[in-house]
Amino acid sequence: MITKLPRISTPFTLLALVLALFISTVAAIFEDEAGVIDWHRTQIGLVSDVYVPASGASDYFGMFTESNIFAVLHATNGSIAWRRSFADGGVKSYRVLPLPDGDHVLLAVTRPAGNSVLYRASWVDGSLDWELSTSGQISALDFIGDAILVGETSGDVHIVEHSGMKQFTISNHDATVVAIKSGGIFAEKDETVTISKIDFKGQSLVEAARFEGTFVSVEEDILVLRKADSHIVVKLDENCQPIDSITESDVDSVIFSDRTIVSKSASGTVTVYDRESLGELNHIEIPVATVTVGVETETFTTINFDNELNVINSATNAVVSTFKLTVSAPVLAVSAVGENILVRYSNGIIQLLSGSKLLWERDESVAANPIAGLFIQLPQTAAADIAAGIREEILLDEGSNSNLLLAYIKRVSRHLSDLQALPHYIIRKLQSSYMAVDEVELDRANEFGLHQYFVIVSGRTGRVVALDTFLNGKTVWALDGVDVGAENGKDTTVRLFESSVYIFTKTGAVTVINALTGEIIKMDQILRTDQILFKVIELPSGLYVWASTDELITISDTPAPIETYYSYRVNDHSVWGYTISANPEGKMILTKTWEFNLDHGYIVAETASRPKLDKTVNVGQVLEDRRVLYKYLHANMLSIAATNAEEHRLQVFLLDTVTGRILHAKTHETVDTALDIALAQGEHWLVYTYTASAPTLGEQLTMWDLYESKEPNTRTHADEEYSSFNGLLPAPYVLHKSFFTGLSGTAKLGLTVTKHGITVRDVLLLTRSNQLFGYSKPQLLSPTTTLTEKGKNKTTQVSAKSFYDKAPTLLSKSQKSTVLTHNLPLILLSGNNLLVTGPTALESTALVAAAGNDVYVVRVTPSKPFDVLNTIAFSKQQLIYTVATMLVVVGYLRPQVGKKRANSKWGVE
Ligand SMILES: *[C@@H]1O[C@H](CO)[C@@H](O)[C@H](O)[C@H]1NC(C)=O
């Protein structure tokens, strides 16, 4: 009998080869990608003032911002040419002067202590020519010929050569120098403004004129003063003597062009005067929000309260052009930048417009007092589906033989369904070669939960923005006008609950936002006027607000909990423990159970508890001799760092929030309480940083590890179910270790959180110098056993011995990926930083974000990317080529073998 062997046709083999060509990536990230992929969104902050180089044609323009950054942008595309942050050290005041050569800018920054530094830098790249320090507060800058004139609030005027050499200083008799214009020194004292000229030969000041009133502004030959409720516009001759003046009341702003003077009243009406004759040219009664002198000198630009922009001819009152702005938020200011105008909106957006055309737009809201950053996982990743499928198979595997078959069928069908996605994958791969976004990479990022949204709430602007963690921080959605409360959202609470963002103000306004779409789900006022918000509590049934009247208020009508829960409240000096339970009517009752007061003179500096997403996978720490030290696992622990400024002490407590008992406490002496104190709590440990002058001056990091007992293999409770609900627990056995951080200051401490908690934790340090460090927690502190000298006795003891034991500073032993920011020029504002971590669907990988002006997001793999296929060990490409080659070989050999077999059966050789 001859069985006809199925032949694999040549077209099929060819197809397989062609397909293989397109498949170059596997659905797993590579080792060298994990922990490396990061992005940095550079921001400049909310713009305060705009400066344009002296020669109008330049492509650059500068801005000083509320983040204390001087930034120079490309006028063509709005990208940052360079920026310099003065945030570190603070800014009391600043002055900026574009120099007449058109290539340089002069920048004067006064520090909070009152001393100033003057810089001369290049517009193009910010390279510094020179800097000059003065002991006073610089209040005016100008140039005359080659000399630079620097006026100070003390009345001193420094004459500086353009090379940066100070020539001489003259004093103006304690009158504050308010402006220097065309060689005239404008000084103010006791509601009198004097104008003086410099006598260079005699190195003195000669008074030229004197006016009653306070100084507002000066522009060439026009001086604006304020007297009582009126503004006085004075026209001066070459000798600074008044020729003519206009007096106008109710003035809000006065601006000048070459030919006109435009004044806007507080009620929004606009009056235009001829600059030469001071005669009134025009008057517009329709209220406008902002006004600027426009593109050409005979026009000015107004924006009304409906965000309609009008360019108006000053002489004829004719509207030259009109259009509606694309952003609906109120306009703060408009400024002319060359031929274009820059519009600044209250929500942090800036736009450069050329006529009615939008040239570019920047969103600076994420830089404006971010009060919260949240990682939002996108719904149900493919990895989760696969994991569920595999779990099912494993369950069936453990059963009888018939189940085994079922499991096999399940696996085959799973693979078949995976295969169905192949044509789609190939099409996407082909498409992505000419698309901006690599769709295949995006699919993979989605699959492994690496594609998430990072939502930032700006406490300054009330704008909420979602950034795409995969697309380098591109904005996914943005929402304006959210009520974030007073004082830039200082007391506002932001929570994520079931992929909704909840924003609570102290006075009880709640905004609920769908984190995936940015839609407002709900806006509500939940507190009465006699209540303020103490705390937001999350229970399994939902979120609740703890009001100052000790009432618990539900949001979204969540049912009252059935069980009793424990909670606590902290203020500056005390901690109170409460139970939450429902009475028979279903009303929630808060009952105070304990109170903990700090010693006199101490104030709470920082509190921490274990992150909500942190999980425990094992209850013990395995020692070198395979014995186990049991972790002190306690779900209700609160760490408190309290400082006493007078006695220079830091106290750290670990409280049991069920009973109010102190589980452990430690006092540190000679601590500088004015510097940063950072605190973070993990599974069974806590870590904190502080600066002390003993034993040596420097910042120290202290770590506590808590265990049930000093003895390995010993649990304090015979039954494993122990809890502080039934009786007092024995105190934990605590291991301590301290290091010098070698840093100038740690602003924030954090720890990485992974999906299942199998991966070791990294302790994250966000430093004052805007760098992010990650240290593996076990390398900082983990117990080991050591044999004592007694040899045979084999007494073992536990010691805090670690990799770092011989290295007293953290940085002295470097390891892989310790510096997560790779020395990027990150700008973060001290005191306003966020350090956030979020898990991904890959157990090895977590996302870490640092924000607070710039936003930086990086993937970290504390235990190395153990669940990631690496290219050397597994190459899907090679596998496919091998299979394809085999197919070709089989396709070629099979007919020959068949022929040979048939021949042998037939009996021929
Ligand atoms: C913006 O324009 C400048 C030149 O005008 C160019 O050098 C720069 O690369 C541009 N930036 C971007 C992001 O396109």
Ligand as a Chemical Component Dictionary entry (heavy atoms), coordinates in Angstrom:
data_LIG
# 
_chem_comp.id                   LIG 
_chem_comp.type                 NON-POLYMER 
_chem_comp.pdbx_formal_charge   0 
_chem_comp.three_letter_code    LIG 
# 
loop_
_chem_comp_atom.comp_id 
_chem_comp_atom.atom_id 
_chem_comp_atom.alt_atom_id 
_chem_comp_atom.type_symbol 
_chem_comp_atom.charge 
_chem_comp_atom.model_Cartn_x 
_chem_comp_atom.model_Cartn_y 
_chem_comp_atom.model_Cartn_z 
_chem_comp_atom.pdbx_ordinal 
LIG C1 C1 C 0 13.349 74.412 16.889 1  
LIG O1 O1 O 0 13.963 75.286 15.976 2  
LIG C2 C2 C 0 15.364 75.419 16.092 3  
LIG C3 C3 C 0 15.851 76.382 15.049 4  
LIG O2 O2 O 0 14.981 77.372 14.802 5  
LIG C4 C4 C 0 16.043 74.082 15.937 6  
LIG O3 O3 O 0 17.435 74.195 16.130 7  
LIG C5 C5 C 0 15.470 73.094 16.934 8  
LIG O4 O4 O 0 16.022 71.812 16.733 9  
LIG C6 C6 C 0 13.963 73.037 16.778 10 
LIG N1 N1 N 0 13.451 72.153 17.818 11 
LIG C7 C7 C 0 12.528 71.238 17.573 12 
LIG C8 C8 C 0 12.124 70.396 18.715 13 
LIG O5 O5 O 0 12.019 71.075 16.496 14 
# 
loop_
_chem_comp_bond.comp_id 
_chem_comp_bond.atom_id_1 
_chem_comp_bond.atom_id_2 
_chem_comp_bond.value_order 
_chem_comp_bond.pdbx_ordinal 
LIG C1 O1 SING 1  
LIG C1 C6 SING 2  
LIG O1 C2 SING 3  
LIG C2 C3 SING 4  
LIG C2 C4 SING 5  
LIG C3 O2 SING 6  
LIG C4 O3 SING 7  
LIG C4 C5 SING 8  
LIG C5 O4 SING 9  
LIG C5 C6 SING 10 
LIG C6 N1 SING 11 
LIG N1 C7 SING 12 
LIG C7 C8 SING 13 
LIG C7 O5 DOUB 14 
# 
